[in-house]
Amino acid sequence: MDRQVFETELKRDGYDEVVTGNTQGPKHNAEHSHPYDVRAMVLDGAITLAWEGKTQTYRPGEIFTMARNCPHTETFGPEGAVTLAGRKHL
């Protein structure tokens, strides 16, 4: 999916904030949660997420979703990652 289509779908689906994240690697974010639902697409690099007993790495063009208040960890390799994320607040 391309970036423009993804952003259009986020807005259509009620994600009220769209942000581009640029995380330099290597980096590990300890377990935390967010007070909003997330749907994100990796634009460059890779991010490994661990939650609900699963670990998965997402690469360019891949999309992940996560419910608000879901405890998770984030790990970025040496290349870091650029993501386009929608946030759906209450």
N, C-alpha and C positions, 0 to 999 in steps of 0.2 A: 504494500500500500504506500502511496506517496504522501508526503507531509501535508499538502493542502487538503487532500481528501480526508486524512485523519483528523486534522483540525476542524474541518467542517462537520464531521461526525461527532466530535466532542461537543461542539456548540449545540448541535441538534439534540444530543442526548442529555443536555442539561448541565454539563460541566461549566461552571460559572467563572472559572479562572483557568487560563492556559499559559503555561510557563515553559521556557526552555532552560534546562539545567545543563551546566558544563562542569563536570567533576574531574579534576585532575587526579591521575592515579600515580602510584598505587595507593589505595585508601580502603579502610574498613570502617563502617559505621556500626557500632554495637547495637544490640536490640533496642528498638524504639517503635513508636507508632505515630500515625498522623491523625488529626481530628477531621479528616475529610476522606471521601472515596477518591481513588486514583485510577486513571487509565493512562498509560504512557507507552510511547513508541521510542525505541532506541534509534537514533539517527547516525551515531558513530561510536566506535569502541564497543564495550560490553559491560554489563552489570550482572552480577550474580546475587540473586535474592534467596533468602531462606525464611520460610514461614510455614506454619502448620505441618512441621515434620518433613517438608520437601525443600530441595535446593535446585534451582534452575538458573542457567545462564541465558541471557537475552542479548542478541546481536542486532546489527542494523536491519531495520524493517520489521523486527519482531515487536509484539505488543503484549503488555501485561496489565492486569487489573488487580486492585487490592482494596478491600473494604476498609472503611475508617476504623481506627483503633485496633488494627491488626498488628500484633507484635511481629517484627521481622528484622533481619540484618541485611546490610547491603555491602557488597565487596566489589571493588573496581580493580582491574589489572593495571599494569604499567601504562597502558594507553588511555586510561580513564574512560569516560563516556559522555556523550551528548544525548539528552533525552528531550522529547516534547511531551509534556504531561498536562493532563486535564485534572482539575481538582473540583470535586462537587461538595460544597459546604452544605450544612443543614439549611 
